[in-house]
Amino acid sequence: MTDAADTLTVVDDDLLEAVAELVEAGHRGHVLNLAADLRPADLASLLQHLPPDLAHTLFRWLPNDATSRALPELESAERIDLLEGLSTAELVTLIDPLATDDQADVLADVDITQADDVLVQLEDADDVEALLSYGEDTAGGLMATEVVAVVLESTVSEATEAVRANAEAVDPVYVVYATDNEGRLKGVVPLKRLLLTSAQTLVADIAERDVVSVEPDLDQEDVARIMERYDLVALPVVSAGGRLLGRITIDDVVDVIREEAEEDLQRAVGITGEEELSSSVFAVSRGRLVWLLLGLIGAYVSGLVIVGFEDALTVAPVLALFIPIVMAMAGNAGIQSSAIAVQGLASGDLWRSDLLRRIGKELVVALINGVVLAVALAIIVVVSGFGDDTVRLALTAALALMIVIVLSTLVGATVPLALNRVGIDPALAMGPFITVSNDILGLMIFFFVATVLYL
């Protein structure tokens, strides 16, 4: 680990330009001097932002230890590109020094036929193969098999020696896990407690028995929620029978939180899949086009609603003034309430027992906002002046807007809950879905009210 007194090179556009020029000119020594000051994550960032041909050159120039440490920090697309063409022996050299969870992640990006040849040559082949059998987005896919574990009957002295023996493989060490003779997790001993306890004390006497653990098939989003709720820096993973399999550390969960937030944000604006800067043009287009097509269909249906009330517009063309107002306010109200519902579901703060109270609260908010906006619109219409029908037009527009705000808010609050109930990501309820559906709903309500009160 770099000493605090060391000066770290900051990766920015200036450094990127300088490295690109040096690589292009073939100044390997200068480039390696610059790269030596970079942490693995910064080196990976540099590789990802260089033009592909220069990134390949730099990747070949780097010493194996630097390349190996940077591999887990790369996005999958760049990693696949950089690893392509390497021999099996070269891949083994790069992958073998990594933690088992990182080995599994990198190996998953290697050509399947070559990956088998690489796997059998890894020192921890059995553990890595087991990790590859778990889903990528599960606790098993996140965990590393390297842990410091001792049996309950061990002494503190023996546990301390186990920490020393595994210090290089298990980095960092947060706790020592206590198991029975069959490897079933029975407790944990924080490192601080271990260091402050006399050497001959039994681990069984100081172990915390109330251990939070998860099974390997648990979704990674639930893993992150558990670690956040209980303020954990390491979470043990156990089999259905309680046998210790590995651990998930906080750095892995930070990545999960970021990935889930990015995924929800993309779905909220109508992007399916996982769009990254490195994604191909066709992948980006495919991820966006689905919702754009649905938006197109929704807009067409909105147009049909307007055409259906063509006679009303012919009799009172002034009603056309309120069409964009109704559509905009319906979409905005729906997005606001759906965003809060999705946030509550994602954080785990919104439970089934909260549903009625949550919907009731949204209804009260919608009524307050609807009344305020309706009054504001009525005042605007009166001030603008529309002849003898000004007051009636103001009342019609105000009442229609209030109803639209209330119903759109309720739709935005309940649709994410319904989607979550049937196992669909509630983030899909945001963005195009709510906007389009509320546009149609808002237009129908507006024209119905206008037909009854104004025409």
TORDRENZA-426129 format. One record per residue: residue in one letter; x negated, y, z of N, C-alpha, C in turn. Coordinates in steps of 0.2 Angstrom, whole numbers, plus 2048, in hexadecimal, padded with zeros to 3 digits. Layout:
REM residues N
AXYZXYZXYZ/...
//
This chain:
REM residues 455
M7FC7FA8008008008007FC806800/T7FE80B7FC7F98117FC7F9815802/D7F48188047F381C80B7F782280A/A7F982580F7FD82B80F7F983180D/A7F283080E7EE83680C7EC836804/D7EE8308017ED8307FA7F18347F6/T7EF8377F17F383B7EC7F58377E7/L7FC8377E67FF8337E18018377DB/T7FF8347D58018387CF8088387CE/V80B83D7CC81283E7CB81483D7C3/V8188387C281A8367BB81F83C7B9/D81D8407B48218457B18208457AA/D82384A7A682284A79F81B84C79D/D8188507A18118527A080C84C7A0/L80D8487A58098427A680B83D7A0/L81183C79F81383879981083A793/E81084079180D84378B80584278B/A8028437917FB8427917F983A790/V7FD8367947FB82F7937FC82C78C/A80282F78980382D7827FD82F77D/E7FB83577E7F583777A7EF83377B/L7EE8327817E882E7837E8826780/V7EE8247817EF81D77E7EE81D777/E7F18227737F182276C7EA82376A/A7E682776E7DF82876C7DA82276E/G7DD81D7727D98177737D5818779/H7D681E77E7D281F7847D481B789/R7D38147897D581078E7D3811795/G7CD8137967CA81579D7CE81A7A0/H7CF82079C7D382579F7DA8237A1/V7DD81F79D7E481D79E7E48197A5/L7DF8147A57DF8107AB7DE8147B2/N7DA8197B17D881D7B77DF8217B9/L7E38237B47E98267B67EE8217B9/A7EE81B7B67F38167B87F18137BF/A7EB8147C17E98117C77EC8157CD/D7EE81B7CC7F18207D17F981F7D1/L7FB81B7CD80381A7CD8058147D1/R80B8157D480E80F7D881180B7D2/P8138057D48168017CF81C8047CC/A8218077D082780A7CD82580F7C8/D8208137CA81E8197C581B8167BF/L8178117C081480E7BA81980B7B5/A81E8087B88248057B482880B7B1/S8298107B482C8167B18288197AB/L8218197AC81D81B7A681E8167A0/L81E8107A181E80B79C82580C798/Q82A80D79C83180E799832814795/H82E81979782F81F79382A82178D/L82581D78D82081D78782481A781/P82281C77B824819775822812775/P82680D77282580677381E804771/D81B80676C81580476A80F80676F/L81080C77280B80E77780C80B77D/A81280977F8148057858117FE785/H8117FB77F80E7F477E8077F577F/T8047FA77C7FC7FB77D7FA7FC784/L7FE8007877FC80178E7FD7FB792/F8037F77918047F17957FE7EC794/R7FB7EC78E7F67E778D7EF7EA790/W7EF7F07917E97F37947E97F279B/L7EE7F279F7EF7F27A67EC7EC7A9/P7E97EC7AF7E67E67B27EC7E27B4/N7EB7DB7B57F17D77B67F57D97BD/D7F17DB7C27F47DC7C87F97E27C7/A7F77E77C47FB7ED7C38017EB7BE/T8007E77B98067E57B580B7E17B9/S8087DD7BD80C7D87C18117DC7C5/R80E7E17C98127E57CE8177E97CA/A8167EB7C481A7F07C18207EC7BE/L81F7E67BC8257E27B982B7E27BC/P82C7E17C38327E17C68367E87C6/E8327ED7C58357F47C58377F67BE/L8367F27B98387F47B283F7F27B1/E8437F57AD84A7F37AB8497ED7A6/S84E7E97A684E7E37A384C7E379B/A84F7E879884E7E97918467EA78F/E8437EF79383C7F07928387EA794/R83A7E77998367E179B8367DB796/I83C7DA79383C7D578E8387D7788/D8387DE7868347E078182C7DF782/L82A7E17888237E178A8207DA78B/L8257D578D8227CE78E8227CA788/E8267CC7838267C977D81F7C8779/G81E7C27778177C07748127BE779/L8137BF78080E7BD78480E7B5785/S8087B27868077AB78680A7A978D/T80B7A278E80E79F7948097A1799/A8027A07987FD7A179D7FD7A879F/E7FE7AD79B7FE7B479D8047B57A1/L80A7B379F8107B47A380F7B17AA/V80C7AB7AB80B7A87B18077AC7B6/T8027AF7B37FD7B47B68017BA7B9/L8057BC7B58097C27B780E7C17BC/I8127BB7BB8187BA7BF8167B77C6/D8117B37C680F7AF7CC80E7B37D3/P80B7B97D280A7BC7D88107C07DB/L8157C07D881B7C47DA81F7C07DF/A8237C37E38287C07E882D7BC7E4/T8307B77E78347B27E383A7B57E0/D83D7BA7E38437BD7E08407C17DA/D83B7C57DA8387C87D48367C37CF/Q8337BE7D18317B97CC8387B67C8/A83D7B57CB8437B37C88467B87C4/D8467BF7C68487C47C18447C57BB/V83D7C47BC8397C57B683A7BF7B1/L83A7B97B483A7B37B08417B37AC/A8467B67AF84D7B67AC84C7BA7A5/D8477BE7A48477C279E8427BF799/V83F7B979B83A7B579683E7B1792/D83C7B078C8407AB7878417A478B/I8477A278A84979C78E84479678D/T84279478783D78F786836790789/Q83479678982E79878C82E798794/A83479A79683579B79D8357947A1/D83778F79E8367887A182F7867A2/D82B78879D82478779D82078B7A3/V8227917A38207957A88227937AF/L8287917B082B7907B782778A7BA/V8257857B682277F7B981B7807BB/Q8187867B98117877BB81178C7C1/L81778F7C38177947C88167907CF/E8127937D48117907DA81878F7DE/D81C7937DD8237937E18287917DC/A82778C7D782B78A7D28327887D5/D8327847DA8387817DD83D7877DF/D83A78B7E383E7917E68407957E0/V83C7977DB83E79B7D68447987D2/E8437917D184978E7CD84F78E7D1/A84F78D7D785578E7DB8587957DB/L85479A7DB8567A17DA85A7A27D3/L85779F7CE85A7A07C886079C7C7/S8627987CB8687947CB86E7997CE/Y86C79E7D18727A27D48737A87CF/G8797AA7D087C7B07CC8777B67CD/E8767BA7C88727C07C88747C57CD/D87B7C57CD87E7CA7D28817C77D8/T87D7C27DB87F7BF7E187A7C07E6/A87B7BE7EC8767BE7F28707BA7F0/G8727B47ED86C7AF7EB8687B27E6/G86B7B67E18677B97DC8637BF7DF/L8657C27E48617C77E785B7C57EC/M85C7BF7EF8587BE7F58517BB7F2/A84C7BC7F78467B97F68457B37FB/T8427AE7F98417A87FE83C7A9803/E8377AE8028327AF8078357B280D/V8347AE8138367B08198317AE81F/V8317B182482D7AE82A8337AB82F/A8327A482F8377A183383379C838/V83579B83E833796843838793846/V83778D84983C78A84D83D78D854/L84378C85784578F85D84078E863/E83D787862839785868832788867/S83078C86282A78F861829795866/T82279686882179B86C8207A2868/V8207A786C81E7AE8698187AE865/S8137AA86980C7AA86680C7A685F/E8107A185E81079D8588147A1853/A8197A585581D7A98508197AF84E/T8157B28528107B785080B7B584B/E8097AF84C8047AC8478087AA841/A80E7A88418127A783B8127AE837/V8137B383A8147BA83780D7BB833/R8077BA8378017BB8348007B782E/A8027B182E8017AC8298057AE823/N80B7B182480F7B281E80F7BA81C/A80B7BE81F80B7C581E80A7C7817/E8067C38138057C580C80B7C3808/A80E7BE8098147BB80581A7BF807/V81B7C080D8217C38108207CB811/D8217CF80C8207D680D8267DA80C/P8287DE8118267DF8178297DA81C/V8267D982282A7D482782E7D982C/Y8347D782C8397DB83083A7D7837/V83C7D083583E7CC83B83B7C583A/V83B7C183F8397BA83F83F7B6840/Y8417B283B8477AE83C8467A8840/A84B7A684484A7A084984F79B846/T84D79584585178F842850789847/D85578584685477E84985077A845/N84F77484784B76F84484D76D83D/E85376E83B85676D834856773830/G85377983285277F82E85978382F/R85D78283386378683386278C838/L86479283586379883886679983F/K86379A84486679B84B8657A184E/G8607A684C85F7AC84F85A7B084B/V8597B684D8537BA84A8507BE850/V8497BF84F8457C38548427C9850/P8447CF8528417D584F83A7D5850/L8367D784B82F7D784C82C7DB852/K8307E185482E7E585A82E7E1860/R8347DD8618357D98678307D3867/L82E7D18618297CB8618227CE864/L8207D486281A7D786481A7D986B/L8207DA86E8207DD8758217D787A/T8227D18788237CB87C81D7C787D/S81C7C48838167C08858167BA880/A8107B887F80E7B387A8117AC87C/Q8127AA8828157A488381D7A3884/T8207A98838277A988382A7A587D/L82F7A287E83279E8788367A2874/V8367A186E83A7A58698427A486B/A84479F86D84B79E86F84D7A2874/D8487A587884A7A987E84B7B087C/I8487B28768497B987484C7BA86E/A84E7B586A8527B68648597B9865/E85B7BD8608627BF8608667BA85C/R86B7B885F86F7B285D8757B4858/D8777BB85987C7BD8558797C084E/V8797BB84A8757BD84387A7BE83E/V8797C383A87E7C583487A7C182E/S87D7BD82B87A7BA8258807B9820/V87E7B781A8827B68148807B0810/E8857AD80D8847A88088827AA801/P87E7A67FE87B7A87F78807AA7F2/D8867A87F288B7A97ED88F7B07EE/L88D7B37F38917BA7F588F7BF7F0/D8937C37ED8927C87E988D7CE7EB/Q8897D07E78847D57E98877DB7EC/E88D7DD7EA8907E37ED8927E27F4/D8947DC7F58967DB7FC8907DA801/V88A7D87FE8847D88018827DF804/A8827E37FF8807EA8008857ED806/R88B7EB8058907EE80A88F7EC811/I88D7E581188B7E28188857E581B/M8807E681787A7E981987B7F081C/E87F7F48188807FB81A8847FB820/R8897F782188E7F782788A7F582D/Y8857F182D8827EF83387A7F1833/D8797F682F8727F982F86D7F482F/L86D7F082A8687EB82A8627EC825/V85C7EB8268577EC8218557E581E/A8577DF8218567D981E85C7D5820/L85F7D181B8657CD81C8637C581A/P8647C181F8627BA81D8687B7819/V8667B281486A7AF81086A7A7812/V8707A481487079E816875799812/S87479381287878E80E87F78D812/A88378A80F88A789812889785819/G88478181988277E82087E782825/G87C78882387978C82787178C827/R86F78882286778882186578E81E/L85F79182085C79781E859796817/L85B79A81285979A80B85479F809/G8557A580C8517AB80A8547B180E/R8527B780B8547BD80E8557C2809/I8597C780A85A7CD8058577D3809/T8537D78068507DD80A8547E3807/I8537E980B8567EF8098547F2803/D84E7F180084C7F37FA8507F07F4/D8527EA7F58567E77F085D7EA7F0/V8607EB7F68677EE7F78677F57F4/V8627F97F58628007F28637FF7EA/D8607FA7E78607FA7E08677F87DE/V86A7F37E28717F17E18767F77E2/I8757FB7E787A8017E88798057E2/R8738077DF87280B7DA8768087D4/E8758017D28777FE7CD87F7FE7CD/E8827FD7D38897FD7D388C8047D2/A8898097D588B8107D488B8127CD/E8858107C98858117C288A80E7BE/E88B8077C08918037BD8978067BD/D8998087C48A080B7C58A08127C1/L89B8167C189B81C7BE89D81B7B6/Q8998167B389A8157AC8A18127AB/R8A480E7AF8AA80C7AE8B08117AF/A8AE8167B38B381B7B48B48207AE/V8AE8207AA8AF8247A48B082079E/G8B281A79F8B38167998AE813796/I8A98107998A380D7968A3806799/T8A48007958A37FA79789C7F7796/G89A7F279A8947EF79A88F7F479E/E8897F379D8847F77A187F7FB79C/E88180179B87D80579787780879A/E87180779786B80A79A86880E794/L86381279685F81679185C81278C/S85A80B78E85780778985C803785/S86280478686780078286780277B/S8687FD7778687FE76F86F80276D/V86E80576887480A76587A806765/F87A7FF7628807FB7618827F9768/A87E7F876D8817F67748847FC777/V88180277688480877988B809776/S88B80976F89180A76B89780576D/R8957FE76E89A7F977089D7FA777/G8987FD77B89B7FE78289F804783/R89F80977E8A380F77E8A980E77A/L8A980A7758AE80A7708B4807772/V8B48027768BA7FF7798BF80477C/W8BC8087818C180D7848C3813780/L8BE81477B8C081A7768C6817772/L8C68117708CB80F76C8D280E770/L8D180C7768D780D77A8DA81477B/G8D581877C8D781F77D8DA822776/L8D88207718DB82276A8E281F76A/I8E381976C8EA81676C8EE81A771/G8EB81B7778EF81F77C8F1826779/A8ED8297768EE8307738F383076E/Y8F382A76A8F88297658FF828768/V8FF82476D90682377190882A774/S90482E776906835779909839773/G90583876D90883C76790F839766/L91083376691783076591C83376A/V91A83477091F83677592183D773/I91C84177191D84876E922848768/V92084476492584375E92C841760/G92C83D76593383B76793784176A/F93484676C93884C76E937852769/E93685076393585575E93B85A75D/D94185775E94785B75E947861764/A94585E76A94486376F93F86976E/L93A86776B93586C769937871763/T93B86E75F93E87275A94387775D/V94787576294C87A76594887F769/A94387C76D93F881771938880770/P93588376B92E88276A929884770/V92C88877492888A77A92688477E/L92987F77E928879782921876780/A91E87777A91887577891287877C/L91487E77F90E88178390D87D789/F91187978B91087579290D86E791/I90D86C78A90A86578990386478B/P8FE8697898F886878C8F7869793/I8FB86D7968FB86E79E8FD8687A1/V90386579F90585F7A29008597A1/M8FD85879B8F885379A8F285479E/A8F085A79F8E985B7A38EA85A7AA/M8F085D7AD8F185C7B48F38557B6/A8F68517B28F884A7B38F18467B3/G8ED8477AF8E68447AF8E28457B4/N8E284C7B68DD84E7BC8E084B7C2/A8E684C7C38E98497CA8E88427CA/G8E983E7C58E88377C58E08357C6/I8DC8387C38D58377C48D38387CB/Q8D583E7CE8D383F7D58D583A7DA/S8DB8387DA8DE8337DE8DB82C7DD/S8D982A7D78D68247D58CF8237D7/A8CC8297D78C58297D98C48287E0/I8C882B7E48C88297EC8CA8227ED/A8CF81F7E98D08187EB8CB8147E9/V8C78157E38C28117E18BC8127E6/Q8BB8187E88B58197ED8B78157F4/G8BD8157F68BF8117FC8BE80A7FB/L8C08077F58BF8007F48B87FE7F3/A8B48027F08AD8017EF8A98007F6/S8AB8057FA8A78058018AA800806/G8B07FD8048B37F98098B77FC80E/D8B780380E8BB8078138C3806812/L8C580480C8CC80480B8CE7FC80C/W8D27FB8118D47F48128DC7F3810/R8DE7ED8108E57EC80E8EA7EF813/S8E87EF8198EC7F281E8EC7F981E/D8E87FC81A8E88048198EC806813/L8EF80180F8F28038098F8808809/L8FC80680E90280A80E901811811/R8FC8118168FA8188198F781C813/R8F281880F8EF81C80A8F481F805/I8F881A8028FD81D7FD901822800/G90382280690782780A90482E80A/K8FD82D80B8F983380C8F9836805/E8F88328008F78357F98FE8387F7/L9038357F990A8387F790B83F7FA/V90984080090984680490584B800/V8FE8497FF8FA84E7FB8FD8507F4/A90084B7F190284C7EA9088517EB/L90C8507F09128557F191085C7F2/I90B85D7F69088637F89058667F2/N9008637EE8FD8657E89028677E3/G9078627E290C8637DD91086A7DE/V91286B7E49168717E69128777E4/V90C8777E790787D7E690687E7DE/L9058797DA90387A7D390A87C7CF/A90F8797D291687B7CE9188827CF/V9178857D691888C7D79138907D3/A90D88E7D29088927CF90A8927C7/L90C88D7C490E88C7BD9158917BC/A9198907C191F8947C091E89C7C0/I91989E7C59178A57C59148A77BE/I9108A37BC90D8A47B59128A57B0/V9178A17B091C8A17AA9208A77AB/V9228A97B19268AF7B39228B57B1/V91C8B67B39178BB7B19178BC7AA/S9168B67A69158B779F91B8B979B/G9218B779E9278B979B9298B6795/F92F8B27959318AF78F9398B178D/G93A8B778E9418B978D9468B7792/D94C8B67909528B57949518AE798/D94D8A979594C8A37989468A279C/T9438A779E93D8A77A293E8A37A8/V9438A57AC9448A17B394589A7B2/R94A8987AD94B8917AC94588D7A9/L9418917A593B88D7A393688C7A8/A9368917AD9318917B293388B7B7/L93988B7B893C8857BD93B87E7B9/T93C87E7B393B8787AF9348757B0/A92F87A7AE9288787AE9268777B4/A92887A7BA9258797C09288727C3/L92E8717C293186A7C492D8657C1/A92D8657BA9298607B692285F7B9/L91F8647BA9188647BC9178617C3/M91C8627C791B85F7CE91C8587CE/I9218567CA92384E7C991D84B7C6/V91A84E7C191484B7BE90E84A7C3/I90D84F7C690784F7CB90884A7D0/V90E8497D39108447D890F83D7D5/L91283C7CF9128357CC90B8337CA/S9078387C79008377C58FC8357CA/T8FD8397D08F98377D68FA8307D9/L90082E7D99028287DB8FF8227D7/V9008237D08FD81F7CB8F581E7CC/G8F28247CD8EB8237CE8E98207D4/A8ED8207DA8EB81D7E08ED8167E0/T8F28147DC8F480D7DD8F18087D8/V8EF80B7D28ED8067CD8E68037CF/P8E18077D28DB8047D48DC7FE7D9/L8E17FF7DD8E37FA7E28E67F47DF/A8EA7F57DA8ED7EF7D78E77EB7D3/L8E37EF7CF8DE7EB7CC8D97E87D0/N8D77EB7D68D37E77DB8D67E17DE/R8DD7E17DF8E17DC7E18E07D57DD/V8E07D77D68E07D17D18D97D07CF/G8D47D37D28CD7D17D18CA7D57CB/I8CD7DA7C98CA7DF7C48C67E57C7/D8C07E77C58BD7EC7C78C17F27C7/P8C37F57CD8C77FB7CE8C48017CA/A8BE8017C98BB8077C68BE8087BF/L8C08037BC8C38037B58CA8077B5/A8CC8087BB8D380C7BB8D18147BA/M8CB8167BB8C981D7BA8C881E7B3/G8C78257B28C58277AB8CB8267A6/P8CA8237A08CE82279B8D581F79D/F8D581A7A18DB8167A28E081A7A6/I8DE81E7AB8E28227AF8E48287AB/T8DF82B7A78E18317A38E683079E/V8E582A79A8EA8297958F1827797/S8F182379C8F782179F8FB8277A2/N8F882B7A58FB8317A88FD8367A3/D8F983679E8FB83B798902839796/I90383379490983079290F831797/L90D82F79D9128307A29148377A3/G90F83C7A39118437A491584679F/L91384479991784779391F844793/M92083E79592683B79592A83F79B/I9278407A192B8437A692C84B7A4/F92784E7A192885579F92E85679A/F92E85279593385379093A850793/F93A84C79894184A79B94384F79F/V93F8527A39418587A794485E7A3/A94085F79D941865799948864795/T94985D79494F85C79095585D795/V95585B79B95A85B7A095B8637A2/L9568667A395786D7A79568737A2/Y95387279C951878798955878792/L95787278F95A872788961872789/
//
